[in-house]
Amino acid sequence: MVERIDQDLRGGWSPSRAELPPHALRWLGERIGLRPGRTPAVPDTALEVGASALTDAARDALAEVVGQGCVRVDRASRLGHAGGLSYVDLVRYRAGGELVVPDGVVLPATPEQVVAVLEVCVEHDLAVVPFGGGTSVVGGVSALRGDKAAVVALDLGGLDRLVSVDPVSRVAVLQAGVTAPEAERLLAPHGLTVGHVPQSFERATIGGFAATRSAGQASSGYGRFEDLVEGVRLATPRGEWRLGAAPASAAGPDLRELVVGSEGAFGVITEVSLRVRPKPVLERYEGFFVDGWEAGSAIVRALAQQRVLADVTRLSDEDETDVSLALSGGAKSTALRAYLKARGVRRPCMLVLGWHAGSKRELKARRAATLALVRGAVRLGTPLGETWRHGRFNGPRQRDVLLDVGVCVETLETATHWSRLTGLRDAVREAVRDALGRTVVMCHISHAYETGASLYFTVLAARDADDPVGQWQVAKAAASEAITGVGTISHHHAVGVDHAPYLEAEIGALGVDVLAAVKRALDPTGVLNPGKLIASEPFRG
Ligand SMILES: Cc1cc2nc3c(=O)[nH]c(=O)nc-3n(C[C@H](O)[C@H](O)[C@H](O)COP(=O)(O)OP(=O)(O)OC[C@H]3O[C@@H](n4cnc5c(N)ncnc54)[C@H](O)[C@@H]3O)c2cc1C
């Protein structure tokens, strides 16, 4: 069971706080030099929120579309939409740093209202930031106004319906503001699932997944979110655009791809038509230990290239495995290390495999095909797999606790070809260590393809109390430099503000021109999500 999340809660993931056990604090002291001292979050009242720049005329025009109560300019609503959930966002909330707060929040209830809101924004010179679950970790929902007179957050939470289900074709149309758990709840009576389970599952929305090309923990089996998108309904300042009339088409380039991953810069996704699957009746998770990253990544590569990946396939490197064992602590973990050593596993790397199936027979066949290639691993079976499954949404809660005791904790991600994977992992680790000094850089593969895989890094360092934001920005820039030209600047977190300066190096100047031309066609006055995806504003043309 996941705890019910308050979507307005910023500055952390969860209101309930666990304490770090003494052995974990000791370990952080030894590894990153942490001198723990509680750094309580600054109360909301201490955060600076300037006067709203929304004019009465703009407010009235918006209220005419969505209703008086659905245009909010109160402090709590504005603060609740002042950013995403990256480490830097959280630090700004907690430390009273510079928060960019929207001038108002608009809550439409239908796709038609979204189109009408955009018309008002153009007329009144308002920037508009589409806001789904607000879980962006790349500045995607930062309330930047660009050259506009004011900026509003467009909270899509009111678009919360299952519009239709076609069980024969296995297609479901969901409104953009439906959260991932709600999508599963709405589809359950039809025996269907989306199967999209990112770590931000509890908060993130269908529209947000489509807008960012999200990848879930089970994407090896179900596909990345863009693989699930059959069609989209997009509100733009130039009217509505519907795409995706057939399961496949040769009617020119696939224009859905211009919308999926457009991060609110080309339009507001109001509905997504999704390829859904029968809900699995069986799920089985198993854990293994492999000796060293090279051996582990060779296994995952073989699984991907022989097309027998488990639905969840996740390999932790030596550091990530070591941290899991160290933080779980206790006699069990010491005994496990000794056991692994006795079995010849000197550099333990944890491998978790999970299969979803419709029958025992299917599960047996798929599991056997996968395990035939998992050679030389020590098998710890379902207890380890289930431990991972139960803890799979704990990351953001652990981050809250680490932030509380003064740790700089953030993640980075990329993807590259198999032949470059280990080299890129080493380069990013070195760049981050050089930038931060004493630090732990953990890495895992959680998305594998025939030609390569993602790399997901988690960084721990003692927080620089004087300049926590600057401290991370230096590390992030160093990592991004190491990634540029070797891997992608983002495998699934998207571009947002943070990666925008690196986009041209990846897609070329022509690529940026193409994006700018699309932006000009759909959003000629540039009201949509300024500063995201395309950093500079060449679209003015
Ligand atoms: C703890 C944590 C774990 C995470 N784990 C994962 C993970 O496992 N996999 C993964 O892929 N990502 C992950 N993320 C990143 C984030 O959850 C994803 O990018 C997610 O897709 C964002 O969904 P959202 O509804 O919260 O969108 P938001 O954060 O609200 O918005 C993201 C971007 O999309 C735009 N947008 C949102 N809704 C719409 C819409 N309807 N139309 C047009 N534009 C829109 C926004 O303007 C913004 O640019 C994680 C984030 C956190 C904080």
PDBQT file of the ligand as one rigid body, heavy atoms in Angstrom, charges set to zero:
ROOT
HETATM    1  C1  LIG A 601      11.204  11.095  -6.537  1.00  0.00    +0.000 C 
HETATM    2  C2  LIG A 601      11.070  11.136  -8.017  1.00  0.00    +0.000 A 
HETATM    3  C3  LIG A 601      11.217   9.972  -8.750  1.00  0.00    +0.000 A 
HETATM    4  C4  LIG A 601      11.078  10.008 -10.140  1.00  0.00    +0.000 A 
HETATM    5  N1  LIG A 601      11.187   8.844 -10.836  1.00  0.00    +0.000 NA
HETATM    6  C5  LIG A 601      11.009   8.837 -12.170  1.00  0.00    +0.000 A 
HETATM    7  C6  LIG A 601      11.049   7.618 -12.903  1.00  0.00    +0.000 A 
HETATM    8  O1  LIG A 601      11.226   6.529 -12.353  1.00  0.00    +0.000 OA
HETATM    9  N2  LIG A 601      10.865   7.688 -14.244  1.00  0.00    +0.000 N 
HETATM   10  C7  LIG A 601      10.612   8.870 -14.874  1.00  0.00    +0.000 A 
HETATM   11  O2  LIG A 601      10.423   8.862 -16.078  1.00  0.00    +0.000 OA
HETATM   12  N3  LIG A 601      10.599  10.031 -14.207  1.00  0.00    +0.000 NA
HETATM   13  C8  LIG A 601      10.764  10.050 -12.876  1.00  0.00    +0.000 A 
HETATM   14  N4  LIG A 601      10.712  11.233 -12.187  1.00  0.00    +0.000 N 
HETATM   15  C9  LIG A 601      10.502  12.496 -12.928  1.00  0.00    +0.000 C 
HETATM   16  C10 LIG A 601       9.008  12.869 -13.097  1.00  0.00    +0.000 C 
HETATM   17  O3  LIG A 601       8.218  12.170 -12.183  1.00  0.00    +0.000 OA
HETATM   18  C11 LIG A 601       8.539  12.576 -14.498  1.00  0.00    +0.000 C 
HETATM   19  O4  LIG A 601       9.147  13.496 -15.372  1.00  0.00    +0.000 OA
HETATM   20  C12 LIG A 601       7.024  12.629 -14.706  1.00  0.00    +0.000 C 
HETATM   21  O5  LIG A 601       6.739  12.200 -16.005  1.00  0.00    +0.000 OA
HETATM   22  C13 LIG A 601       6.433  14.002 -14.506  1.00  0.00    +0.000 C 
HETATM   23  O6  LIG A 601       5.018  13.872 -14.395  1.00  0.00    +0.000 OA
HETATM   24  P1  LIG A 601       4.176  15.019 -13.681  1.00  0.00    +0.000 P 
HETATM   25  O7  LIG A 601       2.745  14.716 -13.884  1.00  0.00    +0.000 OA
HETATM   26  O8  LIG A 601       4.605  15.196 -12.300  1.00  0.00    +0.000 OA
HETATM   27  O9  LIG A 601       4.584  16.258 -14.565  1.00  0.00    +0.000 OA
HETATM   28  P2  LIG A 601       5.042  17.704 -14.088  1.00  0.00    +0.000 P 
HETATM   29  O10 LIG A 601       6.223  17.600 -13.216  1.00  0.00    +0.000 OA
HETATM   30  O11 LIG A 601       3.878  18.439 -13.586  1.00  0.00    +0.000 OA
HETATM   31  O12 LIG A 601       5.488  18.307 -15.488  1.00  0.00    +0.000 OA
HETATM   32  C14 LIG A 601       6.604  17.821 -16.183  1.00  0.00    +0.000 C 
HETATM   33  C15 LIG A 601       6.738  18.610 -17.497  1.00  0.00    +0.000 C 
HETATM   34  O13 LIG A 601       5.655  18.296 -18.348  1.00  0.00    +0.000 OA
HETATM   35  C16 LIG A 601       4.823  19.447 -18.562  1.00  0.00    +0.000 C 
HETATM   36  N5  LIG A 601       3.445  18.967 -18.457  1.00  0.00    +0.000 N 
HETATM   37  C17 LIG A 601       2.847  18.358 -17.406  1.00  0.00    +0.000 A 
HETATM   38  N6  LIG A 601       1.592  18.016 -17.724  1.00  0.00    +0.000 NA
HETATM   39  C18 LIG A 601       1.402  18.414 -19.011  1.00  0.00    +0.000 A 
HETATM   40  C19 LIG A 601       0.318  18.348 -19.920  1.00  0.00    +0.000 A 
HETATM   41  N7  LIG A 601      -0.840  17.782 -19.586  1.00  0.00    +0.000 N 
HETATM   42  N8  LIG A 601       0.476  18.866 -21.150  1.00  0.00    +0.000 NA
HETATM   43  C20 LIG A 601       1.645  19.423 -21.525  1.00  0.00    +0.000 A 
HETATM   44  N9  LIG A 601       2.694  19.527 -20.709  1.00  0.00    +0.000 NA
HETATM   45  C21 LIG A 601       2.584  19.014 -19.471  1.00  0.00    +0.000 A 
HETATM   46  C22 LIG A 601       5.206  20.443 -17.503  1.00  0.00    +0.000 C 
HETATM   47  O14 LIG A 601       5.000  21.773 -17.913  1.00  0.00    +0.000 OA
HETATM   48  C23 LIG A 601       6.676  20.113 -17.299  1.00  0.00    +0.000 C 
HETATM   49  O15 LIG A 601       7.461  20.718 -18.290  1.00  0.00    +0.000 OA
HETATM   50  C24 LIG A 601      10.836  11.232 -10.792  1.00  0.00    +0.000 A 
HETATM   51  C25 LIG A 601      10.681  12.401 -10.044  1.00  0.00    +0.000 A 
HETATM   52  C26 LIG A 601      10.782  12.353  -8.673  1.00  0.00    +0.000 A 
HETATM   53  C27 LIG A 601      10.604  13.608  -7.885  1.00  0.00    +0.000 C 
ENDROOT
TORSDOF 0
